[in-house]
């Protein structure tokens, strides 16, 4: 089978290129398409799905990943599902042709990195290894401004004084991440949804 990922920016593409094989194994073929931000992805999503609908093979599944940012999570998920339904796709139904999995990183992709602080410390050894003991980092999805928080931590450790490069940071940390132990709830929802989708599609084919 094949997974087609639609993500809002290059940093997500870099991270997922590393994380997807860790989640579903090396035998599942996938391709990731990044957009110029969340607004660009949402604007182009209907046309993109319409294009897929006309030729997508039976064993392909679309996966859409966006950041929550400051939006209401339920409203954003509803918007994604409504777009999918209008264009003939079945949200979260892995055993059907033209199936789609819509997932949200809460509040941003960087929350997933806070879910594996051992990976952060492995990628950036000067970062203190006891970060997970601090109350404000114990619940990754509840951290306010995860991108800014991660940048502050790296700067304090002597990295990227001129500003954190999101794409490089995402790639560096993802290399060390262990999906099974990630404490970000939204990451685990993404992981479990992906595993379920792959299992159901394989059984149906």
C-alpha positions as CSV (number, residue, x, y, z in Angstrom):
1,X,0.0,0.0,0.0
2,X,1.0,3.6,-0.3
3,X,0.4,6.6,2.0
4,X,0.2,10.1,0.6
5,X,0.8,12.8,3.3
6,X,-0.2,16.4,3.0
7,X,1.5,18.6,5.6
8,X,1.6,22.3,6.1
9,X,5.3,23.0,6.0
10,X,8.8,21.5,5.3
11,X,9.7,20.9,8.9
12,X,6.8,18.4,9.2
13,X,7.9,16.7,6.0
14,X,11.4,16.3,7.3
15,X,10.2,14.9,10.6
16,X,7.7,12.5,9.1
17,X,10.2,11.2,6.6
18,X,12.0,9.8,9.6
19,X,9.1,8.9,11.8
20,X,6.8,7.1,9.4
21,X,9.0,4.1,8.9
22,X,9.4,3.9,12.7
23,X,5.6,3.7,13.1
24,X,4.4,1.5,10.2
25,X,7.6,-0.2,9.1
26,X,9.9,0.0,6.1
27,X,7.5,-2.0,3.8
28,X,4.9,0.7,3.5
29,X,5.7,3.1,0.7
30,X,4.9,6.8,1.4
31,X,5.3,10.2,-0.1
32,X,5.0,13.6,1.7
33,X,3.9,16.8,0.1
34,X,4.5,20.0,2.0
35,X,2.7,23.3,1.5
36,X,3.5,27.0,2.3
37,X,1.8,27.0,5.7
38,X,-1.5,25.8,7.1
39,X,-3.6,28.4,5.2
40,X,-2.1,27.3,1.9
41,X,-2.8,23.6,2.6
42,X,-6.5,24.3,3.6
43,X,-7.0,26.5,0.5
44,X,-5.6,23.9,-1.9
45,X,-7.0,20.8,-0.1
46,X,-10.3,20.5,-2.0
47,X,-8.6,20.7,-5.4
48,X,-5.9,18.3,-4.3
49,X,-8.4,15.8,-3.1
50,X,-10.5,16.2,-6.2
51,X,-7.5,15.4,-8.3
52,X,-6.7,12.3,-6.3
53,X,-10.3,11.2,-6.5
54,X,-10.1,10.9,-10.3
55,X,-7.2,8.5,-10.4
56,X,-6.1,7.2,-6.9
57,X,-5.4,3.5,-6.9
58,X,-7.3,1.2,-4.5
59,X,-4.3,0.7,-2.1
60,X,-3.6,4.4,-1.5
61,X,-4.6,6.3,1.5
62,X,-4.4,10.1,2.1
63,X,-3.1,11.5,5.4
64,X,-3.6,15.2,6.2
65,X,-1.6,16.7,9.2
66,X,-2.1,20.3,10.3
67,X,-1.2,22.2,13.5
68,X,-4.0,23.2,15.8
69,X,-2.4,26.6,16.5
70,X,-5.0,28.8,18.2
71,X,-8.0,27.1,16.5
72,X,-10.6,25.0,18.3
73,X,-9.5,21.4,17.7
74,X,-13.0,20.1,17.1
75,X,-13.9,22.8,14.6
76,X,-10.7,22.3,12.7
77,X,-11.2,18.5,12.6
78,X,-14.8,19.0,11.4
79,X,-13.5,21.4,8.7
80,X,-11.1,18.8,7.5
81,X,-13.7,16.0,7.5
82,X,-16.2,18.1,5.7
83,X,-13.7,18.9,2.9
84,X,-12.9,15.2,2.6
85,X,-16.6,14.1,2.4
86,X,-17.4,16.8,-0.2
87,X,-14.6,15.5,-2.4
88,X,-15.7,11.8,-2.0
89,X,-13.3,10.6,0.6
90,X,-14.2,8.6,3.7
91,X,-12.5,10.0,6.9
92,X,-10.8,7.5,9.2
93,X,-12.2,4.4,7.3
94,X,-9.0,2.5,6.4
95,X,-10.8,-0.4,4.7
96,X,-12.4,1.7,2.1
97,X,-11.0,2.9,-1.2
98,X,-10.6,6.7,-1.2
99,X,-10.0,6.7,2.6
100,X,-8.4,9.6,4.4
101,X,-6.9,10.2,7.8
102,X,-7.1,13.7,9.2
103,X,-4.9,14.4,12.2
104,X,-4.0,17.5,14.2
105,X,-0.7,18.3,16.1
106,X,-1.6,20.1,19.3
107,X,-0.8,22.9,19.3
108,X,2.2,22.6,16.9
109,X,4.5,19.9,15.6
110,X,7.1,20.9,18.2
111,X,4.8,19.5,21.0
112,X,5.7,16.1,19.6
113,X,9.4,16.9,20.2
114,X,8.5,17.9,23.8
115,X,6.9,14.4,24.0
116,X,10.3,12.9,23.7
117,X,12.8,15.1,25.6
118,X,15.3,12.3,25.5
119,X,15.4,12.7,21.7
120,X,15.9,16.5,22.2
121,X,18.8,15.9,24.5
122,X,20.3,13.3,22.2
123,X,20.1,15.7,19.3
124,X,21.4,18.6,21.3
125,X,23.6,17.3,24.1
126,X,24.0,20.6,25.9
127,X,20.3,20.6,26.7
128,X,19.7,19.6,30.3
129,X,18.4,16.1,30.6
130,X,16.1,16.9,33.5
131,X,13.7,19.0,31.5
132,X,11.0,16.4,31.8
133,X,11.0,16.9,35.6
134,X,9.8,20.5,35.2
135,X,6.1,20.9,35.6
136,X,5.7,23.1,32.5
137,X,7.1,20.5,30.2
138,X,5.3,17.4,31.6
139,X,2.2,17.7,29.4
140,X,3.6,18.5,25.9
141,X,0.2,19.4,24.3
142,X,-0.5,21.9,27.0
143,X,2.7,23.9,26.5
144,X,1.9,27.4,25.3
145,X,3.9,28.3,22.2
146,X,5.8,25.1,21.7
147,X,8.0,26.4,18.8
148,X,9.0,29.4,20.9
149,X,9.6,27.3,24.0
150,X,11.8,24.9,22.1
151,X,13.8,27.8,20.6
152,X,14.3,29.3,24.1
153,X,15.6,26.0,25.4
154,X,18.0,25.5,22.6
155,X,19.3,29.1,22.8
156,X,19.9,28.8,26.6
157,X,21.9,25.7,25.8
158,X,24.1,27.6,23.4
159,X,22.4,26.6,20.1
160,X,21.1,28.8,17.3
161,X,21.6,32.2,18.9
162,X,20.5,33.7,15.6
163,X,17.2,31.8,15.6
164,X,16.2,28.2,15.5
165,X,16.0,26.6,12.0
166,X,12.7,24.7,12.2
167,X,13.5,22.2,9.4
168,X,16.9,21.2,10.6
169,X,15.7,21.0,14.2
170,X,12.8,18.8,13.2
171,X,15.1,16.4,11.3
172,X,17.7,16.3,14.1
173,X,15.3,15.5,16.8
174,X,13.1,13.0,14.8
175,X,16.2,10.9,14.2
176,X,16.3,10.1,17.9
177,X,12.6,9.8,18.7
178,X,11.0,6.6,19.9
179,X,7.3,6.7,18.9
180,X,6.1,4.1,21.5
181,X,7.3,6.2,24.4
182,X,6.2,9.7,23.2
183,X,4.2,11.5,25.9
184,X,2.4,13.8,23.5
185,X,-1.3,12.8,23.4
186,X,-1.8,14.2,19.9
187,X,1.3,12.3,18.6
188,X,-0.1,9.0,20.0
189,X,-3.5,9.7,18.4
190,X,-1.6,10.3,15.1
191,X,0.5,7.1,15.6
192,X,-2.5,4.9,16.5
193,X,-4.6,6.2,13.7
194,X,-1.9,5.5,11.2
195,X,-1.3,2.0,12.5
196,X,-5.0,1.3,12.5
197,X,-5.4,2.6,8.9
198,X,-2.5,0.5,7.6
199,X,-3.8,-2.6,9.3
200,X,-7.3,-2.2,8.0
201,X,-6.2,-1.4,4.5
202,X,-3.9,-4.4,4.4
203,X,-6.7,-6.7,5.6
204,X,-9.1,-5.3,3.0
205,X,-6.7,-5.7,0.0
